[in-house]
Amino acid sequence: MKPDQFRVFARYNQWANARIYAACGKLHDNELFQQRPSFFGSIHATLNHMLVADRLWMGRLVGQPAKISRLDEILYGDFVGLHVARVAEDAQIVTYCDALDEPAVNTTLRYTTTEGEPKSTPIRWVLMHMFNHQTHHRGQTHGLLSQTGVAPPPLDLMLYLRESGLAP
């Protein structure tokens, strides 16, 4: 993938997160925290996991590793704090992708996993994983929202591309 494609995915990610958070923001806390059959157990915990993963990857990419030890760590116990942090993280992802050039995309990232294992992965694969991971868990959140009285929002990439003027 080319740097321009990552810029589009960063903005799509930001747009889709804003839409899912707007829908989740209509829920009462008891619905956000309600235990539901899902990998992380609740809408709030799933949204937290998405932020945990992005903080881990962005920390590695910018050379400031996040002090996170578990993928199910709850970074924010309240929705407002989580939402503010999500907006800030998405802005950081956009800024990072805006600065990418061809050599950077083809650089290999060396990092340590949360289990302490050393790894190396080309940055293009790290970014593709980050955006795919977000889509995966937004889909889970979308499904969990459908179990509430709040309609899950459309999140299709094509809708974003049309709304942003990138596709007819």
WOWO-V42224 format. One record per pair of residues at least 12 apart in sequence whose ideal C-beta (glycine too) atoms are under 7 Angstrom apart, sorted by the first residue. I is the first residue (numbers start at 1). J is the second residue. D is the distance in Angstrom with one decimal. If there is no record, write none. Layout:
# WOWO-V42224
((I:J:D) (I:J:D))
This chain:
# WOWO-V42224
((1:124:5.6) (1:128:6.7) (3:100:4.1) (3:101:5.8) (3:102:6.4) (3:105:5.6) (6:97:4.6) (6:100:5.8) (6:127:5.3) (7:97:4.9) (7:98:6.0) (8:166:6.7) (9:131:4.5) (10:93:5.0) (10:94:4.6) (10:97:3.9) (11:94:6.1) (12:157:5.8) (12:160:4.8) (13:90:6.4) (13:93:6.5) (13:131:5.8) (13:134:5.3) (14:90:4.1) (14:94:5.8) (15:160:5.1) (16:138:5.8) (16:155:4.7) (16:160:6.9) (17:86:5.8) (17:90:5.6) (19:153:4.3) (19:155:6.1) (20:138:5.4) (20:141:5.6) (20:142:6.9) (20:153:6.6) (20:155:6.9) (21:83:5.3) (21:86:6.2) (23:145:5.8) (23:150:5.4) (23:152:6.1) (23:153:5.1) (24:43:6.0) (24:47:6.8) (24:145:6.9) (25:79:6.9) (25:83:6.8) (26:150:4.8) (27:148:6.0) (27:150:5.8) (29:79:7.0) (31:148:5.3) (32:44:4.5) (32:79:5.7) (36:144:5.5) (36:147:6.2) (38:140:6.0) (38:144:5.9) (39:140:6.8) (40:72:6.3) (43:141:5.9) (43:144:4.9) (43:145:6.9) (44:79:6.6) (45:72:7.0) (45:74:6.8) (46:137:5.8) (46:140:5.5) (46:141:5.2) (46:144:6.7) (47:82:5.9) (47:141:6.3) (48:74:5.2) (48:75:5.7) (48:76:6.6) (48:82:6.3) (49:71:6.3) (49:72:6.3) (49:137:6.3) (50:134:6.1) (50:137:4.8) (51:75:5.8) (51:82:6.7) (51:85:6.0) (51:86:5.8) (51:89:6.1) (52:68:5.7) (52:71:5.9) (52:73:5.5) (52:75:6.3) (53:71:6.9) (53:133:5.6) (54:89:5.2) (54:93:6.8) (54:130:6.5) (55:68:6.2) (55:89:6.6) (56:68:5.7) (57:126:6.2) (57:130:5.1) (58:89:6.9) (58:92:5.9) (58:93:6.5) (58:96:6.7) (60:109:6.1) (60:111:4.2) (61:96:6.3) (61:109:6.5) (61:126:6.8) (62:96:6.8) (68:114:6.9) (69:114:5.9) (70:114:6.8) (71:114:6.6) (104:123:6.4) (105:123:5.8) (105:124:4.9) (106:122:6.7) (106:124:6.7) (107:123:5.1) (108:120:5.1) (108:121:6.9) (108:122:5.4) (109:121:5.6) (109:123:5.3) (109:126:5.5) (138:155:6.2) (142:155:6.5))
